[in-house]
Amino acid sequence: MIEQQHLAKASTTWERFKCQATYAVVPYLWLPITFTKRVVFGRDPYWRQYFFDKWGFVRTLNNNRRPHLLILAISGGEVTQAVSFFKKLRVALPSARVTVVVDSCDAHPYAKTLEGVDQVVHSPWDMLGPVRRFLNRLKPTAIVAIQNCFFPVLLAEASHRGLPILLVNGVMRPEAGDMNYRRTIIMGFYRHLKKIGVREECDREEFINLGVSPEAVKVIGNLKFDLDHIRLTPEERSTYLAELGWGADDPVFVVGSVHLGEEEVILAAYQRARAAAPRLRLLLAPRWQHEVPLIEEVLKAKGIIYQRMTALRDGGPKGVGVVVLDTFGELSRLYGLASVVFIGSSLIPITEQGIGHNIIEPLVHGIPVLFGPHMSLWRNITAELLGIWDGVEVRNAEELGDRVVTILNERAVSQALGERAAAIADANTGVVDRTVAFVTSAVNR
């Protein structure tokens, strides 16, 4: 991508200073307020520790196992795609200690439940003081970043200490307009990477164009495809449906990662589709858990009867037509209940470039998938699906509602999309094993 190369060439000492100064001013300006709120008057131990983690005062375990791998899985997406990776890494390196670094309040408690993970901490502010305290306290022997790495200061300090740094599932994102991403490029994060495992050949070419040695970059594949653990058995599917109070033959419309503003379109489409399919159920998952109350306000305003997933599990009435998913880490499995899926964050772009959201998870289940026009990060996959039926891309509530009905009623369309979905997923198996081998070969040297 021309944008990344341009940013890299603009990486003068002055530009790097400006980037870092712009980044650092916010944490320091807010420090008195956040310290008072989180520590002095804070009652929640989670937010107290969050504050200390951000400034590098992480808790350390009485655990001296070696090697000690620091795995940067910053967002919820990186954590959920790495479930099998953590598990198989433990098998490959049984004596290793694994600390996962996140920057998502939703992902933090979920990551702590995963097999193969010893400790979960929040990422430090990417400034020299917090970074040095962070590394001094954790004492890692290697760093592995998943997908992206927005911590050029952390990487530079780790490299200065002689730590091997790897990037796996690497991707050169099209949204270089994002300020955090621009900063990482300008500050040359890629110069500190010992080995880079990327998703596709085009990603490899982009790293090489930035000046990375071709020998250091290898195409491994996309971790998001290797998701056998999310497939539902018939028994698991029946259990979920019973929990929801839905019938085995009820058509289910699952909408994942809904961006604020899309809920109006999706609910209108659901009501339109339900006029033709009265038994249609809707499982709606907001992009962020803190947006659940905002989604509820829209549902109430429209007079739509709904229930939260957590309320169902607490004994709330079952069998309602609309359920709002207010838990983290379940969506990927619940796609397996769907008759048809819509990918949220694709009607309204979440970045200037409109990258969309993860389309792979429903494909693993072999489910027909619809999406909006803003899916630039997944264009290779969406092009394949559009080749089967151009109706998979929708732009408004009328199109979305009508296409849902078409998939429910026309078996040939549904079957063709489902078969293509399964074929796309099956063609990319084995990525976790290759990624584990890539990491262990570097760590064991």
C-alpha positions as CSV (number, residue, x, y, z in Angstrom):
1,M,0.0,0.0,0.0
2,I,1.3,3.3,-1.0
3,E,0.2,5.0,2.2
4,Q,2.3,2.8,4.4
5,Q,5.4,3.4,2.2
6,H,4.8,7.1,2.3
7,L,4.5,7.2,6.1
8,A,7.7,5.1,6.4
9,K,9.6,7.4,4.2
10,A,8.4,10.4,6.2
11,S,9.8,8.8,9.4
12,T,12.3,11.6,10.3
13,T,13.4,12.2,13.9
14,W,11.1,15.3,14.0
15,E,8.1,13.3,12.8
16,R,8.7,10.5,15.3
17,F,9.0,13.1,18.1
18,K,5.8,14.8,17.1
19,C,4.0,11.4,17.0
20,Q,5.2,10.4,20.4
21,A,4.5,13.8,21.9
22,T,1.0,13.8,20.6
23,Y,0.4,10.3,22.0
24,A,2.0,11.0,25.4
25,V,0.2,14.2,26.2
26,V,-3.2,12.6,26.8
27,P,-2.2,10.1,29.5
28,Y,-0.2,12.7,31.4
29,L,-2.9,15.4,31.2
30,W,-5.5,12.9,32.5
31,L,-3.2,11.4,35.1
32,P,-4.5,13.5,38.1
33,I,-8.1,12.7,37.2
34,T,-7.7,9.0,36.5
35,F,-5.6,8.5,39.6
36,T,-8.2,10.2,41.8
37,K,-11.1,8.3,40.1
38,R,-9.5,4.9,39.9
39,V,-7.2,4.8,42.9
40,V,-8.1,7.4,45.6
41,F,-11.9,7.0,45.4
42,G,-12.2,3.9,43.3
43,R,-14.0,0.9,44.8
44,D,-13.6,-1.5,41.9
45,P,-10.4,-3.5,42.2
46,Y,-10.5,-4.2,38.4
47,W,-10.2,-0.5,37.6
48,R,-7.6,0.1,40.2
49,Q,-5.4,-2.6,38.7
50,Y,-6.2,-1.3,35.2
51,F,-4.7,2.1,36.2
52,F,-1.6,0.5,37.6
53,D,-1.2,-1.8,34.6
54,K,-1.3,1.2,32.2
55,W,1.5,2.9,34.1
56,G,3.6,-0.3,34.2
57,F,3.0,-1.4,37.7
58,V,1.7,-4.9,36.8
59,R,1.3,-7.7,39.2
60,T,3.8,-10.5,38.9
61,L,3.1,-14.1,39.5
62,N,5.3,-16.3,41.6
63,N,6.0,-18.3,38.5
64,N,9.6,-18.7,37.2
65,R,8.8,-21.0,34.3
66,R,10.8,-20.4,31.2
67,P,10.5,-19.3,28.5
68,H,8.2,-16.5,29.4
69,L,6.2,-15.4,26.4
70,L,4.5,-12.0,26.4
71,I,1.6,-12.3,23.8
72,L,0.1,-9.0,22.6
73,A,-3.5,-9.8,21.8
74,I,-4.8,-6.3,22.2
75,S,-8.5,-6.4,21.1
76,G,-11.2,-8.9,21.7
77,G,-10.9,-10.1,18.1
78,E,-7.3,-11.0,18.6
79,V,-8.1,-12.9,21.8
80,T,-11.0,-14.9,20.4
81,Q,-9.1,-15.9,17.3
82,A,-6.2,-17.2,19.4
83,V,-8.1,-19.7,21.6
84,S,-6.7,-22.7,19.8
85,F,-3.3,-21.1,19.4
86,F,-2.9,-20.7,23.2
87,K,-4.0,-24.3,23.8
88,K,-1.7,-25.8,21.2
89,L,1.2,-23.5,22.3
90,R,0.9,-25.0,25.8
91,V,1.3,-28.5,24.3
92,A,4.3,-27.4,22.2
93,L,6.0,-25.5,25.1
94,P,4.7,-27.2,28.3
95,S,7.2,-25.5,30.5
96,A,6.5,-22.0,29.1
97,R,4.8,-19.2,31.0
98,V,2.3,-17.3,28.9
99,T,1.2,-13.8,29.8
100,V,-1.5,-12.3,27.5
101,V,-1.5,-8.5,27.1
102,V,-4.9,-7.0,26.2
103,D,-6.3,-3.5,25.8
104,S,-10.0,-4.4,26.0
105,C,-12.1,-4.4,29.2
106,D,-14.4,-7.0,27.6
107,A,-11.6,-9.3,26.6
108,H,-9.7,-9.2,29.9
109,P,-12.0,-11.5,31.9
110,Y,-12.5,-13.8,28.9
111,A,-8.8,-14.2,28.3
112,K,-8.3,-15.3,32.0
113,T,-10.6,-18.3,31.3
114,L,-8.6,-19.7,28.4
115,E,-6.5,-22.8,28.5
116,G,-2.8,-22.2,28.1
117,V,-2.9,-18.7,29.6
118,D,-1.1,-18.1,32.9
119,Q,-1.7,-14.4,33.4
120,V,-3.6,-11.5,31.7
121,V,-2.6,-7.9,32.0
122,H,-3.5,-4.6,30.4
123,S,-1.1,-3.0,28.0
124,P,1.0,-0.2,29.4
125,W,1.0,3.3,28.0
126,D,3.5,3.2,25.1
127,M,6.0,5.6,26.8
128,L,9.4,4.8,28.1
129,G,8.7,5.0,31.8
130,P,5.7,2.7,31.9
131,V,7.3,0.3,29.3
132,R,10.5,-0.1,31.3
133,R,8.5,-0.8,34.5
134,F,6.3,-3.2,32.6
135,L,9.3,-5.2,31.2
136,N,11.3,-5.0,34.5
137,R,8.4,-6.6,36.5
138,L,7.3,-9.3,34.0
139,K,10.8,-10.2,32.7
140,P,9.7,-11.9,29.5
141,T,12.1,-13.9,27.3
142,A,10.2,-13.3,24.0
143,I,7.3,-11.1,22.7
144,V,4.7,-12.3,20.2
145,A,2.2,-9.9,18.7
146,I,-1.0,-11.1,17.1
147,Q,-2.2,-9.3,13.9
148,N,-1.0,-5.8,14.7
149,C,1.4,-4.1,17.1
150,F,0.6,-0.5,18.2
151,F,3.5,-0.3,20.7
152,P,6.7,0.9,18.9
153,V,8.3,2.2,22.2
154,L,7.6,-1.2,23.8
155,L,9.2,-3.0,20.8
156,A,12.2,-0.7,20.7
157,E,12.9,-1.2,24.4
158,A,12.4,-5.0,24.2
159,S,14.7,-5.1,21.2
160,H,17.3,-3.0,23.1
161,R,17.2,-5.7,25.8
162,G,17.8,-8.4,23.2
163,L,14.4,-10.0,23.3
164,P,13.2,-11.8,20.2
165,I,10.0,-10.1,18.9
166,L,7.6,-11.9,16.5
167,L,4.4,-10.9,14.7
168,V,1.9,-13.6,13.8
169,N,-1.2,-13.4,11.7
170,G,0.3,-10.1,10.5
171,V,-1.7,-7.9,8.2
172,M,-1.1,-4.5,6.6
173,R,-4.4,-2.9,7.3
174,P,-6.0,-0.5,4.7
175,E,-7.0,2.0,7.4
176,A,-3.7,3.8,7.6
177,G,-5.6,7.0,8.3
178,D,-6.1,5.8,11.8
179,M,-3.8,7.9,14.0
180,N,-2.6,5.0,16.2
181,Y,-1.7,3.0,13.1
182,R,0.0,5.9,11.4
183,R,2.1,6.4,14.6
184,T,3.3,2.8,14.5
185,I,4.4,3.1,10.9
186,I,6.2,6.4,11.3
187,M,8.0,5.1,14.4
188,G,9.1,2.1,12.5
189,F,7.7,-0.8,14.6
190,Y,8.6,-3.3,11.9
191,R,12.3,-2.6,12.3
192,H,12.3,-4.4,15.7
193,L,10.5,-7.6,14.5
194,K,12.8,-10.7,14.3
195,K,10.3,-12.8,12.3
196,I,6.9,-11.9,10.7
197,G,4.2,-14.4,9.9
198,V,1.6,-12.9,7.7
199,R,-1.9,-13.8,6.4
200,E,-1.4,-13.4,2.6
201,E,1.3,-12.8,0.0
202,C,0.1,-9.2,-0.4
203,D,0.9,-8.6,3.3
204,R,4.3,-10.1,2.8
205,E,5.0,-7.7,-0.1
206,E,4.0,-4.7,2.0
207,F,6.4,-5.5,4.8
208,I,9.2,-6.1,2.3
209,N,8.4,-2.7,0.6
210,L,8.8,-1.1,4.1
211,G,12.4,-2.5,4.1
212,V,12.0,-5.7,6.0
213,S,14.3,-8.6,4.9
214,P,12.3,-11.1,2.7
215,E,13.9,-13.9,4.7
216,A,12.2,-12.5,7.8
217,V,8.6,-12.6,6.4
218,K,6.7,-15.8,5.8
219,V,3.1,-16.4,4.7
220,I,1.4,-18.6,7.3
221,G,-2.3,-17.9,6.8
222,N,-5.1,-16.3,8.8
223,L,-5.6,-17.5,12.4
224,K,-9.2,-16.5,12.2
225,F,-9.9,-19.4,9.8
226,D,-8.7,-22.2,12.2
227,L,-11.8,-22.2,14.4
228,D,-12.8,-25.8,14.9
229,H,-13.5,-25.1,18.5
230,I,-16.4,-22.9,17.7
231,R,-18.4,-25.5,15.7
232,L,-21.5,-26.7,17.5
233,T,-22.4,-30.4,17.9
234,P,-26.1,-31.2,17.5
235,E,-26.3,-31.6,21.2
236,E,-24.8,-28.2,21.9
237,R,-27.1,-26.6,19.3
238,S,-30.1,-28.1,21.0
239,T,-28.9,-26.9,24.4
240,Y,-28.6,-23.3,23.2
241,L,-32.0,-23.4,21.5
242,A,-33.6,-24.7,24.7
243,E,-31.8,-22.0,26.7
244,L,-33.3,-19.4,24.4
245,G,-36.7,-21.1,24.3
246,W,-36.6,-21.4,20.5
247,G,-37.8,-24.3,18.4
248,A,-35.5,-26.5,16.5
249,D,-37.3,-25.6,13.2
250,D,-37.5,-21.8,13.9
251,P,-35.5,-19.8,11.4
252,V,-32.8,-17.7,13.2
253,F,-31.3,-14.5,12.0
254,V,-28.0,-13.7,13.8
255,V,-26.5,-10.2,13.4
256,G,-23.0,-9.8,14.8
257,S,-21.0,-6.7,15.8
258,V,-23.7,-4.1,15.3
259,H,-22.3,-0.6,15.0
260,L,-24.3,2.1,16.7
261,G,-26.7,3.5,14.0
262,E,-27.1,0.2,12.3
263,E,-29.7,-1.1,14.8
264,E,-32.5,1.0,13.2
265,V,-31.8,-0.6,9.8
266,I,-31.5,-4.1,11.2
267,L,-34.6,-4.0,13.3
268,A,-36.6,-2.6,10.3
269,A,-35.2,-5.4,8.2
270,Y,-36.1,-8.0,10.8
271,Q,-39.7,-6.7,11.0
272,R,-39.9,-6.7,7.2
273,A,-38.6,-10.3,7.0
274,R,-40.8,-11.5,9.9
275,A,-43.9,-10.4,8.0
276,A,-43.0,-13.1,5.5
277,A,-41.6,-15.6,8.1
278,P,-43.6,-15.1,11.3
279,R,-41.4,-17.6,13.3
280,L,-38.2,-15.8,12.5
281,R,-36.0,-15.2,15.6
282,L,-33.3,-12.5,15.9
283,L,-30.1,-12.7,17.9
284,L,-28.5,-9.3,17.9
285,A,-24.9,-8.7,19.2
286,P,-23.7,-5.1,19.7
287,R,-20.1,-4.4,18.8
288,W,-19.4,-3.3,22.3
289,Q,-21.0,-4.5,25.5
290,H,-21.4,-1.0,26.9
291,E,-23.6,-0.2,23.9
292,V,-26.3,-2.7,25.0
293,P,-28.4,-0.1,26.9
294,L,-28.4,2.1,23.8
295,I,-29.7,-0.8,21.7
296,E,-32.3,-1.5,24.3
297,E,-33.6,2.1,24.1
298,V,-34.3,1.6,20.4
299,L,-36.0,-1.7,20.9
300,K,-38.3,-0.2,23.6
301,A,-39.1,2.8,21.4
302,K,-40.2,0.4,18.6
303,G,-42.2,-1.6,21.0
304,I,-40.3,-4.8,20.3
305,I,-40.3,-7.4,23.0
306,Y,-36.8,-8.6,23.7
307,Q,-34.6,-10.2,26.4
308,R,-30.9,-10.0,27.3
309,M,-29.0,-13.3,27.1
310,T,-27.8,-12.9,30.7
311,A,-31.4,-12.2,31.9
312,L,-32.5,-15.5,30.2
313,R,-29.8,-17.3,32.2
314,D,-31.0,-15.6,35.4
315,G,-34.5,-17.1,34.9
316,G,-36.1,-14.5,32.6
317,P,-38.9,-15.5,30.3
318,K,-37.9,-17.6,27.3
319,G,-39.2,-17.8,23.8
320,V,-39.1,-14.1,23.0
321,G,-38.5,-13.2,19.3
322,V,-35.5,-11.0,19.9
323,V,-32.5,-11.7,22.2
324,V,-29.7,-9.2,22.7
325,L,-26.3,-10.9,23.3
326,D,-24.7,-9.1,26.2
327,T,-21.9,-11.6,26.9
328,F,-18.3,-11.6,25.5
329,G,-16.8,-14.5,23.6
330,E,-20.0,-16.4,22.7
331,L,-20.9,-14.9,19.3
332,S,-18.6,-17.0,17.3
333,R,-20.3,-20.2,18.6
334,L,-23.8,-18.8,18.5
335,Y,-23.5,-18.2,14.7
336,G,-24.0,-21.9,14.5
337,L,-27.7,-21.4,15.4
338,A,-28.3,-19.2,12.4
339,S,-30.3,-19.8,9.3
340,V,-28.7,-16.6,7.9
341,V,-26.2,-14.1,9.3
342,F,-25.6,-10.4,8.7
343,I,-22.2,-8.9,9.5
344,G,-22.5,-5.7,11.4
345,S,-20.2,-2.7,11.1
346,S,-20.6,-3.0,7.4
347,L,-23.5,-0.7,6.7
348,I,-21.9,2.1,8.6
349,P,-18.1,2.2,8.2
350,I,-16.2,1.9,11.5
351,T,-13.2,3.6,9.8
352,E,-12.8,5.9,6.9
353,Q,-11.9,3.0,4.7
354,G,-14.8,0.8,5.9
355,I,-13.0,-2.3,6.9
356,G,-16.1,-4.1,8.1
357,H,-16.0,-7.0,10.6
358,N,-15.0,-10.6,10.9
359,I,-16.9,-12.6,8.3
360,I,-14.9,-15.8,8.9
361,E,-16.7,-17.0,12.1
362,P,-20.1,-17.6,10.4
363,L,-18.3,-19.2,7.4
364,V,-16.8,-21.8,9.7
365,H,-20.4,-23.0,10.4
366,G,-21.3,-23.1,6.7
367,I,-24.0,-20.4,7.2
368,P,-25.2,-18.1,4.4
369,V,-23.8,-14.6,5.1
370,L,-25.0,-11.2,4.1
371,F,-23.0,-7.9,4.5
372,G,-23.1,-4.2,3.8
373,P,-20.8,-2.3,1.3
374,H,-18.1,-1.5,3.8
375,M,-16.0,-4.7,4.0
376,S,-12.7,-3.7,2.5
377,L,-10.5,-5.8,4.9
378,W,-12.4,-8.9,3.7
379,R,-12.7,-8.1,0.0
380,N,-11.2,-11.4,-1.2
381,I,-13.8,-13.4,0.7
382,T,-16.7,-11.1,-0.2
383,A,-15.8,-11.3,-3.8
384,E,-16.1,-15.1,-3.7
385,L,-19.5,-14.9,-2.1
386,L,-20.7,-12.2,-4.6
387,G,-19.6,-14.6,-7.3
388,I,-22.2,-17.1,-6.0
389,W,-25.0,-14.6,-5.6
390,D,-24.8,-10.8,-5.9
391,G,-27.6,-10.4,-3.4
392,V,-25.3,-11.0,-0.4
393,E,-24.3,-7.3,-0.4
394,V,-27.1,-5.1,0.9
395,R,-27.4,-1.3,1.4
396,N,-30.6,-0.7,3.3
397,A,-33.4,-2.3,5.4
398,E,-35.5,-3.2,2.5
399,E,-32.7,-5.1,0.7
400,L,-31.6,-6.8,3.9
401,G,-35.1,-7.9,4.9
402,D,-35.9,-9.2,1.4
403,R,-32.6,-11.1,1.1
404,V,-33.2,-12.8,4.4
405,V,-36.5,-14.0,3.1
406,T,-34.9,-15.2,-0.1
407,I,-32.3,-17.3,1.7
408,L,-35.0,-18.8,4.0
409,N,-37.3,-19.6,1.1
410,E,-35.0,-20.5,-1.8
411,R,-33.1,-23.6,-0.9
412,A,-30.8,-23.4,-4.0
413,V,-29.5,-20.0,-2.9
414,S,-29.1,-21.0,0.7
415,Q,-27.3,-24.2,-0.2
416,A,-25.0,-22.6,-2.7
417,L,-23.9,-19.9,-0.2
418,G,-23.6,-22.4,2.7
419,E,-21.4,-24.7,0.6
420,R,-19.2,-21.9,-0.5
421,A,-18.9,-20.7,3.1
422,A,-17.8,-24.1,4.3
423,A,-15.3,-24.4,1.3
424,I,-13.7,-21.1,2.1
425,A,-13.2,-22.1,5.8
426,D,-12.0,-25.6,5.0
427,A,-9.4,-24.3,2.5
428,N,-7.6,-22.5,5.3
429,T,-7.3,-25.2,8.0
430,G,-3.9,-25.9,9.7
431,V,-3.1,-22.3,10.3
432,V,-2.8,-22.7,14.1
433,D,-0.3,-25.6,13.8
434,R,1.8,-23.6,11.4
435,T,1.7,-20.5,13.7
436,V,2.7,-22.6,16.7
437,A,5.6,-24.1,14.8
438,F,6.6,-20.6,13.6
439,V,6.7,-19.3,17.2
440,T,8.4,-22.3,18.8
441,S,11.2,-22.4,16.2
442,A,12.1,-18.8,17.1
443,V,11.7,-19.3,20.9
444,N,13.8,-22.5,21.0
445,R,16.8,-21.0,19.2
